[in-house]
Amino acid sequence: MLRQGDLPRAELTRLFKEDVGSVLLGTESFWTGIDVPGEALTGLVIDKLPFPHPDDPVIDAICERDPRAFDNYLVPLAIIALRQGVGRLIRCKTDFGVAVILDKRIAEKGYGKKFLKSLPRMLSTRRVENIARFLEEAAYARAS
């Protein structure tokens, strides 16, 4: 188990790439700029949709000026951040993996559809038992 903050970012990334059985825990700031192609990264868990922090003075100023700032600015910004995070998972044609988004708003809120439509075409499920089967099938297809 590797955790952001325990070691410098470059060292954590190196260790993670070397040990395909390792787990790396990091915040949204960690995934920016990280590149882990291949087998080392086959699972990505995102606990919350990456909306900007509401205490940010720039966000606060935008919200004051635009009564529809959530739809016009915050959702698109979060969509870009989510695409970037999911993009860490698939870096080349032979990569495969599972992105698990735990935030129920992606399925329950109207704007959740925008997030899903912004992602590359992929299988989708709300049943955790489908994940192991998907990974097995993807590994088999990759080996063929």
N, C-alpha and C positions, 0 to 999 in steps of 0.2 A: 504494500500500500504506500503510494507516494502522495504527499500532500503539498499543495502550494504553500510556500512560506517556510517549509522545512529545509529546503536547499535552494540555491540560485536556480532561476528559471531554466537556463541552458543545461544545467546538471540534471534537473528533473526530466527534461525532455530527452536527454541522452539515455538515462536509465530506463525511461518508459519505452523508448524505441528498442532497446536491447533485450528487455524482458517482456515477451509477448503475453505473459500471464499476469503482468502487473496491472494495478488499477491506479489511475491518477485522479486525484480530487483537486479541482481548481475552480475558481470563480470565473465569471464572464471575461474578466480582464486577462485571464490566462490564455484563452483560446485565440485571442487576436495575435496573428502572426506565427502561430505554431504550425509546423508542417510535419505530420507523422503519416507518411504513406505506408501502405502494406498492412501486414497482419497485426502489428502492434496496436492499432486503433480500429476495433471492430464494433465498439459500443460507445454511445454517447448518451448521457442522461442530462437533460435540461430540466431543472426543477421549476423554474418560472419563466414565463415569456419575458424577454429582455427589454422591458420598457425602461426609458430613462428615469433616473431617480427624481422623484417629485420635488425634492428640496433644492435642486439645481436652479440657481438664479436665472439662467438663460431660459430654461423650461418654464419657470414661473412667469417671466416676462412675455414669452410667446403665448402662454395661456391667457394672460391678461389682455393681450391685443386681439386674440382670435378666439371667439366663443366656441368654435369647432376645432380647436387645436388638437384635441384627442384624435379625431378622425383625419385631420389635415396634416398633422405633424408627428404626433406621438406613435400612432399605429405604423405609419410608413418607416419611421426610424427603428422601431422594434422589429419590424419585418426584415429590414436590412441586417440587423444584428443576429436575428435567428438564422437567416440564410448563411451568414458568415460562420456561425457556429456549426450548423449542419454540414457546411462545406468542408469543415475540418475532417469529416468522416470519409469522404470520397475524394481522394487526391489524384487518382489515375484510373485508367480503364479497368484494371484488375482488382481494385479495391471494392470491398463490400462491407456492410455493417448494418447496425440497427441504431436508429435515433429514437430515444424514448423521451417524450415530452410529458412531464407529469402535471403540468398546469392544466386544470380542467377547463379553463376559459377557452382553450383552443377548440374544444368540442361544444361548449355550452353558450358561448357568446357569439353574436353575429359577426364580429370582426375576426373571429377564429378562422372562418372560411378564407379570409384574405391571407392569413398566415399560411394555411395549408396550400392554397393555390400558388403561393410564391415559391414553394419548394419544388425541387425536381420531381418528376414523376416517379413514384415508388409505391410499393405495397404499403397498406395502412391497416392497422388493427387496433382494437381497444382491449384485446385479450392477451394477457402476458404469456399464456401458454403457447401462443403462435410464434413467439420470438425464437425459441430453440429450433423449431422446425425450419423456420426461414433461414437461420444461420447454417444449419446442416445442408439445406438445399443449395444455398449460395456457395458454400465451400465445395460441394460436389460439382456444381456447374463450373466453378473456377478450375478445379482439377482436371476436368474433361477437356 
